[in-house]
């Protein structure tokens, strides 16, 4: 099953994707739908107003997650290019909902940064409340997967030992286009990032050091994960900051983040408007 949050004249709506149609579920967004314990059955039975899929205006698949937890240095190739050792535990940081944009929205390059980088990522959306999860419970808590780009202001990220300030500038992080449930998503997914059509990252999620289930179990030891929370699982090799010479995103460039079977985010980079 595929779910999305769309923008309409009356506000956002959660929809089930059926081929070229999007059927409203009766909820304001996918996060509100997932808050129902019976969300799967409700979504499957939904028979609300329908929209043509090609014309959808997509919001972030979960517009306001309670938590956005991110994992750094989590692909073998990326760890190597950044000159790091394989971590013993997941490297965690956070984003805030203000950072999110839809799958086809503009990505805003912050005026305060001269080093905005791309980071294609697989994201997990939580579908049930989970705390101190074992492997089976963690797997059962996965509502589905989606595409995220952890667009990062490197000059702000490395101002201090803590990364948060470089990771959560407003309107920088595409999330979408859809949530794809595990039964349809599969495993070992090919992931790519392109800038103006040039492939700059290419990997398979099998290269993850800490996969979705391990990460959920680890994070749920720290705090309760709730429906609609998002976990971004890190980026593979090929980031601009690790290149020689370094490369960063520029206004007018098109950033395309794709994961096989999940779809793609295609975002034009724009300069932040003066305050």
Secondary structure, 3 states (H helix, E strand, C coil): CEEEEEEECCEEEEEEEECCEEEECCCCCHHHHHCCCCHHHHHHHCCCCEEEHHHCCECCCCCCCCCEEEEECCEHHHHHHCCCCCCCCCEEEEECHHHEECCCCCEEECCCCCCEECCEEEEEEECCCECCCCHHHHHHCEEEEEEEECCEEHHHHCCCCCCHHHHCCCCCEEEEEEEECHHHHCCCCEEEEEECCEEEEEEEHHHECCCHHHHHHHHHHHCCECCCCEEEEEECCCCHHHCCCCCCCCCCCEEEEEECCCEEEEEEEEECCCC
